[in-house]
Amino acid sequence: MANHSATKKDVRQATKRRDRNRYYGKTTRNAVRDLRAIKSKKEAGEKFPEVASQIDKLAKKGIIHKNKAANLKSKLAKKVNTLAK
């Protein structure tokens, strides 16, 4: 590692960003997992917009690819729509 102050600062910033991105990614994965576990159509319908919003935010920030976000939302929407009342 270089001893320039700008390089040291860049390392600190990258560490903060990595931790933040890991936190948001893990939180969203947990929300997706919880949504998939729901058996009630009404409850899943209420939760789906929140999870879709989280996925969109990850894609917007570049944490996940926009196509991955679209695929996730599509699969979740299909899952929610096939649930029984």
C-alpha positions, 0 to 999 in steps of 0.5 A: 500500500502506498503512503500517500495521504490520498491513497490512505483516504481512498482505502478508508472510503472503499472500506466504508463503501464496501461495508455499506454495500454489504449491509444493504445487499444482505438486508435485501436478500433477507427481505427477499427470503422472507417474502418467499416464505410468506404463504398469504397472498394478501400479506405478500402483496403488501410486502412486495412493493417494499422489497421491489423498492429495495431491489431497485435501490441496489440496482441504482447504486450499482450494488447489483446489475439492473438485469439481475434486479429485473429478474429478481422482481419478475420472479418475486411477482410471479411467486406472489401472483401464484399464491392462494388467498 
